Amino acid sequence: MASVTLKNIFKKYGDIEVVHGVDLTIEDGSFVVLLGPSGCGKSTLLRMIAGLESVTSGDVEIAGKRVNDKHPKDRDIAMVFQNYALYAHMTVKDNMSFSLVLAKRPQREIDEKTEWAAKILNLEPYLKRYPRELSGGQRQRVAMGRAIVRDPAVFLFDEPLSNLDAKLRVQMRTEIKDLHERLKTTTVYVTHDQIEAMTMADKIVILRDGIIEQMGTPLEVYDHPVNLFVAQFIGSPTMNMIKGIAEKTHVITADGVKLPLPKSHKAKAGQEVIYGIRPEDLDVGTGFPAKISVTEPTGPEIHIYADLGDDEICAIVRERQEFKRDSIVEFAPRLDKVHLFDAKTTMAIR
């Protein structure tokens, strides 16, 4: 196992700079997720760690050693890709053991490591099959097995679940997390899916336009977003955002609706703010009125979408109630869960 450190990393393609001075320390044995929308630089960072992309400036260190000039095969890493990248003419066993064969390891070691990885990943019944005879989830496990047998210092995952259906993604999330718990290998995982990040990571690194917006544990970034982008990117349905003017005890919207504030809020009177409240922290009860536009029963809960002036809000309720379109319902925010953001800077008001 090993730590991974990125020091002031820049990446340019010609005159276009896509990564802007990233500093990041990934601790030995941790599971870190690089999260962000398409084009934010997360896969580029992963590929620079792997050695598949050159670093324009800055240093990449693995286990305390600078690896900028090292070939990918000499970095003691193993990478799992989105598209599996399996050899169609090889059996599962041969695909998993291929790197050991290339390294001219003893046959006994090859067999032992392959059988060990197959047992961990429940692939023992499939060792003689070819990739075309496997499901998508089984192919992804073979790709993971090929990485495991190398016993690397660092695992790198580049959106490995994107090609799987929703049910299989949930299963594979659990399997990857369980694999990390067993092996304790330093893992860097790239995804644009915030549910994957929240359920799997020890630490989430949220990127936008080649810079780190925030990093922390899943609950830290969920409960204490540093700005509007993080607040809206983390959470599904997304956090409600309502524009208004802060006063001592409430925020007044453009339509004159009063949104209550906690006593400890730090906004200045007259300040233009964005009032944030997550759907699960908005209760049906005595509060401010809004007109229902859509309801979405999901089984365990109901998502209520309603119009509040020019803003649309969402509330999540667990009680079995009937909410009719165009009816007026009052919503009461839980005051200890209210987030305030400066409307001009988009930064959280703390």
Phi, psi and chi 1 to 4 in degrees:
 res  aa     phi    psi   chi1   chi2   chi3   chi4
   1 MET       -  161.7  -65.0 -170.6  -68.9      -
   2 ALA  -163.5  154.6      -      -      -      -
   3 SER   -83.8  159.9   62.6      -      -      -
   4 VAL  -126.0  130.7  177.2      -      -      -
   5 THR  -128.3  130.0  -55.3      -      -      -
   6 LEU  -110.3  123.7  -54.3 -179.6      -      -
   7 LYS  -116.4  109.0  -65.2 -178.1  176.9  179.0
   8 ASN    50.0   53.9 -159.2   28.2      -      -
   9 ILE   -82.0  126.6  -64.9  -66.2      -      -
  10 PHE  -120.7  146.2  -74.6   82.9      -      -
  11 LYS  -138.5  127.0  176.8   62.9 -178.9  177.3
  12 LYS  -123.1  143.9  -72.9 -176.0  177.6 -178.8
  13 TYR  -114.8   99.3  -65.6  102.7      -      -
  14 GLY    66.9 -122.5      -      -      -      -
  15 ASP   -93.4   -0.6  -65.8  -30.4      -      -
  16 ILE   -96.4  119.4  -59.1  173.2      -      -
  17 GLU   -95.1  123.1 -170.8  172.9  -89.6      -
  18 VAL  -110.4  -19.0  -64.0      -      -      -
  19 VAL  -128.5  128.9  176.4      -      -      -
  20 HIS  -119.6   81.4  -43.9  -72.1      -      -
  21 GLY    66.3   52.3      -      -      -      -
  22 VAL   -80.5  130.2  166.2      -      -      -
  23 ASP  -117.3  126.6  -70.1  -66.3      -      -
  24 LEU  -155.4  134.2  176.1   62.8      -      -
  25 THR  -117.1  123.2  -62.7      -      -      -
  26 ILE  -108.7  112.7  -61.9  166.9      -      -
  27 GLU   -72.1  152.9  -63.5  176.6   -6.2      -
  28 ASP   -55.7  125.5 -174.8   10.5      -      -
  29 GLY    83.5    1.0      -      -      -      -
  30 SER   -88.1  165.4   63.3      -      -      -
  31 PHE  -118.1  104.8 -167.1  120.2      -      -
  32 VAL  -112.0  131.8  172.1      -      -      -
  33 VAL  -108.7  126.6  172.1      -      -      -
  34 LEU   -91.4  115.0  -55.0 -178.2      -      -
  35 LEU  -122.2  140.6  174.1   68.0      -      -
  36 GLY   168.6  169.5      -      -      -      -
  37 PRO   -71.1  169.0   27.5  -34.6      -      -
  38 SER   -57.6  136.1  -63.6      -      -      -
  39 GLY    86.0    8.2      -      -      -      -
  40 CYS   -84.2  -12.0   70.8      -      -      -
  41 GLY   103.8    4.0      -      -      -      -
  42 LYS   -67.3  -44.5   55.9 -172.3 -175.8  -64.8
  43 SER   -69.7  -33.2  -71.3      -      -      -
  44 THR   -63.0  -42.7  -58.1      -      -      -
  45 LEU   -60.7  -44.6  -81.2  176.9      -      -
  46 LEU   -61.5  -42.8 -168.0   78.5      -      -
  47 ARG   -69.1  -27.9  -67.7  172.1   66.4   83.0
  48 MET   -71.7  -36.0  -74.9 -168.3  -76.6      -
  49 ILE   -63.2  -40.1  -65.5  171.6      -      -
  50 ALA   -74.8  -22.1      -      -      -      -
  51 GLY    92.2    9.3      -      -      -      -
  52 LEU   -85.0  -14.7  -58.9  176.2      -      -
  53 GLU  -127.6  140.8  -68.8  -82.2    1.8      -
  54 SER   -77.1  156.4   60.8      -      -      -
  55 VAL   -97.4  125.6  176.4      -      -      -
  56 THR   -67.5  -46.9  -57.6      -      -      -
  57 SER  -156.6  157.7   65.5      -      -      -
  58 GLY   105.0  177.8      -      -      -      -
  59 ASP  -126.4  139.3  -68.0  -37.3      -      -
  60 VAL  -108.3  124.2  177.4      -      -      -
  61 GLU  -121.2  135.4  -64.7 -179.0   -2.4      -
  62 ILE  -123.7  124.6  -62.5  176.8      -      -
  63 ALA    56.7   36.0      -      -      -      -
  64 GLY    80.6    2.2      -      -      -      -
  65 LYS  -113.7  134.5  -63.1  179.1 -179.9  178.7
  66 ARG   -67.8  128.4 -174.1  176.7 -177.0  -86.1
  67 VAL  -121.4   12.6  -63.5      -      -      -
  68 ASN   -49.6  -39.8  -68.7   41.3      -      -
  69 ASP   -99.1    5.6  -58.5  -39.3      -      -
  70 LYS   -87.4  143.3  -78.1 -166.9  173.9 -175.4
  71 HIS   -66.5  148.3 -167.8  -83.8      -      -
  72 PRO   -50.4  -39.1  -29.9   35.8      -      -
  73 LYS   -69.1  -15.7   69.0 -179.5  178.6   63.0
  74 ASP  -101.3    9.1  -61.6  -37.8      -      -
  75 ARG   -97.0   -1.3  -64.3 -167.4 -178.8 -162.4
  76 ASP    58.0   45.4 -161.0   12.3      -      -
  77 ILE  -124.2  159.8   55.9   98.3      -      -
  78 ALA  -134.5  137.1      -      -      -      -
  79 MET  -120.3  138.1 -166.8  160.8  179.4      -
  80 VAL  -114.7  124.0  178.6      -      -      -
  81 PHE   -98.4  168.6  -63.2   90.9      -      -
  82 GLN   -65.9  -35.7  177.3 -179.3  -18.1      -
  83 ASN   -99.2   17.2   62.2   -1.6      -      -
  84 TYR    70.9  -48.1  -41.0  135.8      -      -
  85 ALA    55.2   48.0      -      -      -      -
  86 LEU   -92.5  151.7  -59.1  178.2      -      -
  87 TYR   -81.9  116.7  -65.8  106.2      -      -
  88 ALA   -64.6  -29.0      -      -      -      -
  89 HIS   -88.0    0.1   66.0  -72.5      -      -
  90 MET  -108.3  148.1  -69.1 -175.1  178.8      -
  91 THR   -70.9  170.5   63.5      -      -      -
  92 VAL   -56.5  -46.7  167.7      -      -      -
  93 LYS   -59.8  -44.3 -177.4  176.6 -179.5  179.3
  94 ASP   -68.3  -37.6  -69.7  -19.4      -      -
  95 ASN   -61.7  -44.2  -94.9  -73.4      -      -
  96 MET   -69.0  -33.1  -69.1  171.9   62.7      -
  97 SER   -95.2   -1.6   62.9      -      -      -
  98 PHE   -59.1  -41.6 -171.7   58.8      -      -
  99 SER   -64.8  -34.0   62.3      -      -      -
 100 LEU   -71.4  -34.7  -60.5  179.5      -      -
 101 VAL   -65.5  -43.8  173.0      -      -      -
 102 LEU   -61.5  -34.5  -73.8  179.5      -      -
 103 ALA   -79.6   -0.8      -      -      -      -
 104 LYS    58.1   42.8  -62.2 -178.4  179.3  179.6
 105 ARG   -74.8  156.7  -52.8  -55.3  -58.2  168.9
 106 PRO   -60.3  144.6  -22.0   32.2      -      -
 107 GLN   -58.8  -36.6 -172.4   60.4   47.0      -
 108 ARG   -63.2  -41.9 -179.0  175.9  178.3  179.9
 109 GLU   -64.6  -40.7  178.2 -174.6  -18.8      -
 110 ILE   -60.0  -47.7  -66.9  173.1      -      -
 111 ASP   -63.8  -42.8  -68.3  -21.3      -      -
 112 GLU   -64.7  -45.0  -73.2  177.8   -9.7      -
 113 LYS   -69.1  -37.7  -75.5 -166.6  171.5 -177.3
 114 THR   -66.1  -43.8  -55.6      -      -      -
 115 GLU   -66.1  -37.3  -70.2  169.2    8.3      -
 116 TRP   -63.2  -46.3  167.1   72.3      -      -
 117 ALA   -66.4  -39.9      -      -      -      -
 118 ALA   -63.1  -37.0      -      -      -      -
 119 LYS   -67.5  -43.8 -175.1  175.6 -178.1  179.6
 120 ILE   -60.5  -39.1  -71.5  177.6      -      -
 121 LEU   -98.2    8.6  -64.1  166.7      -      -
 122 ASN    57.0   43.0  -64.1  -42.6      -      -
 123 LEU  -108.5    5.1  -72.2  171.6      -      -
 124 GLU   -56.0  -39.9  -69.1  171.0  -63.1      -
 125 PRO   -71.9   -9.2  -16.0   31.0      -      -
 126 TYR  -112.9    8.5  -50.6  105.3      -      -
 127 LEU   -61.7  -27.4  -71.9  175.2      -      -
 128 LYS   -96.1    0.9  -66.0 -177.6  179.5 -180.0
 129 ARG   -84.7  163.6  -67.8 -168.8 -174.6 -176.5
 130 TYR  -101.6  156.7  -68.0   89.2      -      -
 131 PRO   -51.4  -36.2  -30.3   36.8      -      -
 132 ARG   -64.9  -18.0   63.8  178.8  177.3  -86.3
 133 GLU   -95.3    9.2  -60.2  171.5  -44.6      -
 134 LEU  -114.4  156.1  -56.4  175.9      -      -
 135 SER   -77.7  170.6   68.2      -      -      -
 136 GLY   -59.9  -41.7      -      -      -      -
 137 GLY   -65.7  -38.5      -      -      -      -
 138 GLN   -67.3  -38.0  -70.1  165.2  -16.3      -
 139 ARG   -64.0  -39.5  -68.3  177.6 -168.1  176.6
 140 GLN   -66.9  -34.5 -167.0   56.7  -83.2      -
 141 ARG   -67.1  -35.4  -76.2 -156.7  -66.9  -90.7
 142 VAL   -64.0  -43.0  174.8      -      -      -
 143 ALA   -61.0  -39.6      -      -      -      -
 144 MET   -66.9  -39.2  -70.1  163.3   56.9      -
 145 GLY   -63.1  -38.2      -      -      -      -
 146 ARG   -61.2  -35.5 -179.1  177.6   53.9 -164.2
 147 ALA   -73.6  -39.7      -      -      -      -
 148 ILE   -63.9  -42.0  -70.6  171.3      -      -
 149 VAL   -62.5  -21.8  -63.0      -      -      -
 150 ARG   -75.9  -13.7  -64.5 -179.5   57.9 -172.1
 151 ASP    49.9   57.5 -166.9   21.8      -      -
 152 PRO   -77.7  167.9   33.3  -37.3      -      -
 153 ALA   -78.2  -28.3      -      -      -      -
 154 VAL  -140.3  133.0 -179.5      -      -      -
 155 PHE   -96.7  136.8  -78.2  131.6      -      -
 156 LEU  -121.8  125.6  -55.5  176.9      -      -
 157 PHE  -117.8  123.0  -71.3   86.3      -      -
 158 ASP  -109.6   93.2 -169.8    6.1      -      -
 159 GLU    43.9   57.4  -56.5 -156.3   42.5      -
 160 PRO   -70.6  -15.6   29.4  -37.6      -      -
 161 LEU  -105.4    3.7  -51.6 -174.3      -      -
 162 SER   -63.2  -28.3  -64.4      -      -      -
 163 ASN   -90.3    2.9  -70.1  -22.8      -      -
 164 LEU   -99.4  155.8  -54.0 -179.6      -      -
 165 ASP   -74.6  168.8   61.6   51.4      -      -
 166 ALA   -58.6  -45.2      -      -      -      -
 167 LYS   -65.1  -41.1 -175.9  176.4 -179.6 -179.9
 168 LEU   -70.0  -32.7 -160.0   50.1      -      -
 169 ARG   -61.3  -42.0  -78.7 -158.7  -59.6  -89.0
 170 VAL   -61.6  -44.0  173.3      -      -      -
 171 GLN   -63.3  -44.7  178.4 -174.6  -23.2      -
 172 MET   -69.9  -32.0  -70.2  -58.8  -62.8      -
 173 ARG   -56.4  -46.6  -75.6 -157.0  -47.1 -105.7
 174 THR   -63.4  -41.5  -56.4      -      -      -
 175 GLU   -67.2  -40.6  -69.1 -172.5   11.2      -
 176 ILE   -67.0  -42.0  -67.8  173.3      -      -
 177 LYS   -64.1  -41.7 -174.7   64.8  175.6  177.5
 178 ASP   -63.7  -39.2  179.0   64.5      -      -
 179 LEU   -61.2  -42.8 -179.3   65.0      -      -
 180 HIS   -64.3  -39.9  178.2 -100.1      -      -
 181 GLU   -62.7  -33.3  -66.6  -67.3  -23.4      -
 182 ARG   -76.3  -46.9  -68.5 -168.7 -164.6 -170.0
 183 LEU   -89.7  -26.1  -57.8 -179.8      -      -
 184 LYS    57.3   30.7  -60.2  -63.8 -177.1 -176.6
 185 THR   -85.5  136.7  -56.5      -      -      -
 186 THR   -53.7  128.1  -54.1      -      -      -
 187 THR  -130.2  131.3  -60.1      -      -      -
 188 VAL  -118.3  123.5 -172.5      -      -      -
 189 TYR  -126.5  126.3 -173.3  105.5      -      -
 190 VAL  -104.5  133.2  160.8      -      -      -
 191 THR  -158.0  159.1 -176.3      -      -      -
 192 HIS  -104.9   -0.5   62.2  -88.1      -      -
 193 ASP   -92.5  109.3 -173.2  -32.3      -      -
 194 GLN   -69.1  -22.9   49.3   97.5   10.7      -
 195 ILE   -67.4  -42.3  -61.5  -62.5      -      -
 196 GLU   -58.4  -45.4  -75.8 -177.8   25.7      -
 197 ALA   -62.6  -46.7      -      -      -      -
 198 MET   -64.1  -38.2  -69.8  -68.6  -66.7      -
 199 THR   -85.0  -19.1   54.3      -      -      -
 200 MET  -111.1  -29.1  -60.8  170.8   71.3      -
 201 ALA   -83.0  148.2      -      -      -      -
 202 ASP   -80.6  -38.3  -61.1  -32.1      -      -
 203 LYS  -140.0  135.6 -179.7  167.0   73.3  172.6
 204 ILE  -106.1  134.7  -63.4  176.1      -      -
 205 VAL  -114.9  112.0  179.0      -      -      -
 206 ILE   -96.1  123.1  -58.0  175.4      -      -
 207 LEU  -113.8  148.3  -67.1  134.1      -      -
 208 ARG  -148.6  127.8  177.4  173.3   59.6  160.1
 209 ASP    51.6   41.0  -62.7  -26.0      -      -
 210 GLY    79.8   11.3      -      -      -      -
 211 ILE  -129.4  158.0   64.2  170.7      -      -
 212 ILE   -86.1  121.4  -65.8  175.4      -      -
 213 GLU   -84.0  -40.8  -67.3  -76.3  -11.8      -
 214 GLN  -163.8  149.9 -174.8  173.1   -2.4      -
 215 MET  -140.0  148.9   64.5  178.7   91.4      -
 216 GLY   167.2 -176.9      -      -      -      -
 217 THR   -66.6  160.9   67.5      -      -      -
 218 PRO   -53.4  -43.6  -30.1   37.1      -      -
 219 LEU   -73.0  -29.9  -68.6 -177.8      -      -
 220 GLU   -64.0  -46.5  -77.0  173.4   -8.8      -
 221 VAL   -73.9  -26.0  -62.4      -      -      -
 222 TYR   -75.7  -44.8 -172.3   84.9      -      -
 223 ASP   -84.0  -25.2  -68.4  -24.8      -      -
 224 HIS  -134.7   62.9  -54.7  -71.6      -      -
 225 PRO   -64.8  139.2   24.6  -33.9      -      -
 226 VAL   -82.5  -18.0  -63.1      -      -      -
 227 ASN  -155.2  177.8   57.8   30.1      -      -
 228 LEU   -63.0  -39.1 -153.6   58.4      -      -
 229 PHE   -61.0  -49.4  171.1   77.7      -      -
 230 VAL   -63.4  -43.4  174.3      -      -      -
 231 ALA   -58.4  -39.9      -      -      -      -
 232 GLN   -83.5  -26.6  -68.9 -177.1  -57.9      -
 233 PHE   -77.6  -34.9 -165.0   80.5      -      -
 234 ILE   -94.6  126.9  -65.7  -73.2      -      -
 235 GLY   112.3  137.1      -      -      -      -
 236 SER  -144.3  120.0 -179.1      -      -      -
 237 PRO   -60.3  158.5  -20.5   32.4      -      -
 238 THR   -69.7  161.8 -171.8      -      -      -
 239 MET   -61.4  139.3 -176.9 -174.4  -70.5      -
 240 ASN   -69.6  135.4  -64.1  -58.2      -      -
 241 MET  -126.7  117.5  -61.1  -66.0 -179.6      -
 242 ILE  -126.2  123.9  -52.0  165.6      -      -
 243 LYS   -79.0  145.5  -64.7  179.0 -179.2  178.7
 244 GLY  -175.0 -174.3      -      -      -      -
 245 ILE  -114.1  128.9  -57.1  -64.1      -      -
 246 ALA   -76.1  138.8      -      -      -      -
 247 GLU  -125.3 -171.0  -61.5  -63.6  -17.2      -
 248 LYS   -65.4  -42.9 -174.3  174.7 -178.7 -179.3
 249 THR  -116.9   -4.2   59.8      -      -      -
 250 HIS  -159.8  169.6   52.1  -94.3      -      -
 251 VAL  -110.1  133.4  167.1      -      -      -
 252 ILE  -103.7  123.8  -58.0  177.5      -      -
 253 THR   -79.9  172.4   71.7      -      -      -
 254 ALA   -62.2  -23.3      -      -      -      -
 255 ASP   -94.1    6.8  -61.5  -66.8      -      -
 256 GLY    85.0    8.6      -      -      -      -
 257 VAL   -76.3  134.5  177.5      -      -      -
 258 LYS   -98.0  121.2  -66.9 -176.1  177.0 -179.1
 259 LEU  -105.8  120.6  -51.8  174.1      -      -
 260 PRO   -67.9  148.1   25.3  -33.9      -      -
 261 LEU  -118.3  149.5  -75.1  172.5      -      -
 262 PRO   -69.1  153.1   25.0  -33.3      -      -
 263 LYS   -61.6  -27.4  -67.5 -178.7  179.6  179.4
 264 SER   -87.6    8.2   59.2      -      -      -
 265 HIS   -64.9  153.7   78.9   84.7      -      -
 266 LYS  -110.8    9.2  -58.5  -61.6 -177.9 -177.1
 267 ALA   -73.2  149.8      -      -      -      -
 268 LYS   -89.7  147.3  -62.0  176.3 -178.0  177.9
 269 ALA   -60.1  129.7      -      -      -      -
 270 GLY    88.7   -4.0      -      -      -      -
 271 GLN   -74.3  136.4 -176.6  176.2    3.1      -
 272 GLU   -75.7  122.6  -67.4 -176.8   20.6      -
 273 VAL  -132.9  166.8  -60.7      -      -      -
 274 ILE  -117.7  123.9  -63.9  173.6      -      -
 275 TYR   -91.8  116.4 -174.7   99.9      -      -
 276 GLY  -109.7  134.3      -      -      -      -
 277 ILE  -148.6  129.5 -173.4   75.0      -      -
 278 ARG   -74.3  149.2  -67.3 -157.9 -179.4  -84.3
 279 PRO   -54.9  -36.3  -29.2   37.0      -      -
 280 GLU   -74.6  -11.6   65.1  -90.2   23.4      -
 281 ASP  -102.2   14.6  -61.6  -36.4      -      -
 282 LEU  -117.0  108.5 -159.1   53.8      -      -
 283 ASP   -96.1  150.2  -62.2  -36.9      -      -
 284 VAL   -80.3  122.4  174.3      -      -      -
 285 GLY   170.6 -163.3      -      -      -      -
 286 THR   -68.9  120.3  -56.9      -      -      -
 287 GLY  -176.4 -134.7      -      -      -      -
 288 PHE   -98.1  145.4   57.5   83.4      -      -
 289 PRO   -85.4  147.3   30.8  -33.3      -      -
 290 ALA  -149.3  153.6      -      -      -      -
 291 LYS   -98.4  125.1 -178.2 -170.3  -72.7 -172.7
 292 ILE   -69.9  133.1  -68.0  179.4      -      -
 293 SER  -111.4  -40.4   56.7      -      -      -
 294 VAL  -146.6  143.7  175.3      -      -      -
 295 THR  -123.6  140.7   58.1      -      -      -
 296 GLU  -127.8   98.3  -65.3 -179.8  -14.3      -
 297 PRO   -71.9  127.8  -12.6   27.5      -      -
 298 THR  -109.5   -3.1   65.0      -      -      -
 299 GLY   113.3  -82.6      -      -      -      -
 300 PRO   -72.9  -17.6   24.6  -33.2      -      -
 301 GLU  -152.7  168.3   57.2 -162.5   23.8      -
 302 ILE  -120.8  129.7  -59.1  171.9      -      -
 303 HIS   -95.5  121.0  -63.6 -178.4      -      -
 304 ILE  -107.8  122.6  -54.3  170.2      -      -
 305 TYR  -106.4  131.9  -67.5   88.6      -      -
 306 ALA  -141.3  154.6      -      -      -      -
 307 ASP   -95.0  127.4  -64.8  -36.9      -      -
 308 LEU  -121.0   88.8 -177.9   67.0      -      -
 309 GLY    64.0 -125.5      -      -      -      -
 310 ASP   -87.8   -3.6  -67.6  -27.6      -      -
 311 ASP  -101.2  145.8  -65.8  -58.8      -      -
 312 GLU  -104.0  134.9 -178.0 -176.6   67.1      -
 313 ILE  -121.1  160.3   61.7  171.7      -      -
 314 CYS  -131.0  137.8  176.0      -      -      -
 315 ALA  -127.2  146.1      -      -      -      -
 316 ILE  -112.9  123.8  -65.2  176.2      -      -
 317 VAL  -123.2  148.7  -62.5      -      -      -
 318 ARG  -103.6  -16.9  -68.8 -173.3  170.9  -85.7
 319 GLU   -73.7  146.6  -64.6   77.5   14.6      -
 320 ARG   -78.8   98.3  -68.8  -71.6 -165.6  -89.9
 321 GLN  -130.5  156.8  -60.2 -178.5   48.1      -
 322 GLU  -103.1  123.4 -175.1  177.0   -9.0      -
 323 PHE  -119.2  119.1  -61.1   94.0      -      -
 324 LYS   -93.7  145.0  -65.0 -177.0  177.8  179.9
 325 ARG   -57.7  139.8  179.9 -178.2  173.6   84.7
 326 ASP    73.4    0.4  -66.6  -28.6      -      -
 327 SER   -78.3  151.6   61.6      -      -      -
 328 ILE   -94.7  126.5  -56.8  -62.3      -      -
 329 VAL  -127.5  143.4  175.2      -      -      -
 330 GLU   -96.4  139.2  -69.2 -167.1    4.8      -
 331 PHE  -120.4  137.9  -64.1   95.2      -      -
 332 ALA  -119.6  113.5      -      -      -      -
 333 PRO   -74.9  145.3   25.9  -31.8      -      -
 334 ARG   -78.6  115.2  -60.1  173.3 -169.7  173.9
 335 LEU   -63.0  -31.8  -65.1 -173.3      -      -
 336 ASP   -73.7   -5.3   61.7  -30.0      -      -
 337 LYS  -110.0    7.7  -60.0  -64.6 -175.1  179.6
 338 VAL   -76.8  136.0  169.3      -      -      -
 339 HIS  -114.7  137.5  -58.1  -97.3      -      -
 340 LEU  -118.8  136.0  -74.2 -180.0      -      -
 341 PHE  -127.5  141.0  -57.6   91.0      -      -
 342 ASP   -68.2  126.3 -174.0  -69.0      -      -
 343 ALA   -65.7  -26.2      -      -      -      -
 344 LYS   -86.4  -45.5  -64.9  178.7 -179.8  178.4
 345 THR   -92.6  -18.3   66.5      -      -      -
 346 THR    67.6    7.1   74.2      -      -      -
 347 MET   -82.3  150.1  -61.2  -58.4  -66.9      -
 348 ALA   -64.7  141.9      -      -      -      -
 349 ILE   -93.8  111.4  -59.4  172.0      -      -
 350 ARG  -114.0      -  -63.0  -83.0  171.5   81.1
